[in-house]
Each structure stands twice: as structure tokens, then as C-alpha cells.
Amino acid sequence: MNRKLAIFSAFVTFAMMIVLMMGGTVTKTDSGDGCGTDWPLCHGELIPTDPSVETMIEYSHRAVTGVVGLLIIALSLWTLMAFPKRLDTKIFAFLAFIFMLIQSIVGAGAVVWQQSDLVLALHFGISLISFASLLILTILIMERPGKEFRESVPAPLRKMLYGLIAYTLIVVYTGAYVRHVGATYSCVGWPVCSQPEMTYEAWVQLIHRGLAGILFLFTLFVHFTAIRLKNRTVRIGMNVATPFIVAQVATGAWIVLGGHATYVPLLHALLITCYFGVLSYLAYHAFRTRND
């Protein structure tokens, strides 16, 4: 194990998580227009003078994202030099970089071209994939030769993991769409809407809740299957992932029932980030140990 590279990779992964949380803060505080329609400048300035709170939030998010982007480039180059013959580390270094780049382009497009909510909702999911790639890369770097997890995953369980991670991205997208259309508090009550008339925003919120509920049940089913098939690696991973999704559902209800403080939606985003990271590693583990 290259200890220095492992520490640096872990740091960049953590920094990417900060970027995700800062992006959530931008959305929660409606600070997306904090720098006007200028990019990469802010109100025509490299460093804004006399900025408003919204400008500070948006500008700091851009600055940190730029720094993390440079760190990912440095990590990718270091990884290529440290593991010139390993294809897996090259792939995840590339994925981390390319999805970070796409995320930046989508973010810039949102500022300059004022893109639709359907497009803006992609932003968080793209960032999640970059984060998950960094997390897997960090784990691969930390592995000691000959001591990697080698327990294969049965085909049915492997397919469930693939399906679960794909479905998670769908739920994440609908959750981001809820925030971007301002539908967070449009559905009164929980778990179903109790208002007499349903608006478009209320339906968006209710559909997301339904999909999130299915994700919760899907997670429990995969966890139970791993226990039933006595697959130790996936069972341990799901022991970590399941509490995250339970807490995710709880914070979702908390937001609707009165959690108006900014930290509650950010906690909601943090939990799904951790959950997705664990699932991503399990899915990759299932892929690389397949024997059928």
C-alpha cells in the first residue's frame, strides 16, 4: 500500500463530500443566482466586493469545487504513476475526474444559460458518482496485495446490488428535482399528503416519497438476501448501508414535519451520500469477484 497516496486519496474523497454539502447549501438557500449570470467571474469580478450572503455561498462553492477539481487531477496523475499496470485504479481515477468535470459544466450551464429544473436535478447525482469513484479508488489504494476481499457474490445477489444502485440514482434524481422545483413543503403531512387539493409540486413530493419507500424496502430485501445466502462481505456492507437508509427516511420525514433548519436537508444529503458510497463499493466488489 502506498500510504501517502492513500492518505491523499482519502482527503480528496472527504473534500468531494464537502463539495456535495456546499452544493446542497446553495440549493437550500436559493443562492444559485448569487453571482448573477457570470461564470467563472462573480458579478463581473474575480473576487466579489461587498457580497451578499447568497453571493458568498455561491462563490465559496465555486472556489472549493475548483480546488477539489485540481486535487482530483493531481490524484489521478499520482495514481497513474504509482500503479502504472493496474486497470482498476486507472478507471476509477478517470471516472472521478470526468464526472467532476461534467458536474462543473452542468453547474456553469445553470448559471449562464439558466437551465430547466429537469437538467439541474442531474447535478447532485453526477457529483455522487464522482464521490463514489473516489471512495472506491481510496479503498483500492489501501488494499494490501494478496489480502483483498475475494469472497465472490452469487449471481442473484450481484444483480440485486446492480439494480439497487441504479434505482438509488433514480430516487436521488427525484429528490433533487423536489428541491429544484420548490416542492419540499408542498405535500402537507407524512407519509401521505393530507391537503384537499394536489398541486404539481405536491405530486412531485409524493412520488419521491413513494420511490424512497420502495428504496427502503429494496435495501432491506438485499440485506436479508445477503444474510440468507451467508455472504459475509455483502452482509457486513449492508450492515453499514441499512442504518444510513433508515436515517435517510427519518430525516426526510423530519424535513416535512418541521425540520426547516438548513442543517436538516444537508444531513439528508449526507446520509444518501454515505449510503450510495457503500453500495457502490459493494457493487464493484460483486463485479470484480464474479465467477460465473
C-alpha positions, 0 to 999 in steps of 0.5 A: 500500500502506498500510504501517502497516496492513500492518505491523499486519496482519502482527503480528496474523497472527504473534500468531494463530500464537502463539495456535495454539502456546499452544493446542497447549501446553495440549493437550500438557500436559493443562492444559485443566482448569487453571482448573477449570470457570470461564470467563472467571474462573480458579478463581473469580478474575480473576487466579489466586493461587498457580497451578499450572503447568497453571493458568498455561498455561491462563490465559496462553492465555486472556489472549493469545487475548483480546488477539489477539481485540481486535487482530483487531477493531481490524484489521478496523475499520482495514481497513474504513476504509482500503479502504472499496470493496474486497470482498476485504479486507472478507471476509477481515477478517470471516472472521478475526474470526468464526472467532476468535470461534467458536474462543473459544466452542468453547474456553469450551464445553470448559471449562464444559460439558466437551465430547466429544473429537469437538467439541474436535478442531474447535478447532485447525482453526477457529483455522487458518482464522482464521490463514489469513484473516489471512495472506491479508488481510496479503498483500492489504494489501501488494499494490501496485495494478496489480502483483498476481499475475494469472497465472490457474490452469487449471481442473484445477489450481484444483480440485486446490488446492480439494480439497487444502485441504479434505482438509488440514482433514480430516487436521488434524481427525484429528490433533487428535482423536489428541491429544484422545483420548490416542492419540499413543503408542498405535500402537507403531512407524512407519509401521505399528503393530507391537503384537499387539493394536489398541486404539481409540486405536491405530486412531485413530493409524493412520488419521491416519497413513494420511490424512497419507500420502495428504496427502503424496502429494496435495501432491506430485501438485499440485506436479508438476501445477503444474510440468507445466502451467508455472504459475509462481505455483502452482509457486513456492507449492508450492515453499514448501508441499512442504518444510513437508509433508515436515517435517510427516511427519518430525516426526510420525514423530519424535513416535512414535519418541521425540520426547516433548519438548513442543517436538516436537508444537508444531513439528508444529503449526507446520509444518501451520500454515505449510503450510495458510497457503500453500495457502490463499493459493494457493487464493484466488489460483486463485479470484480469477484464474479465467477460465473 
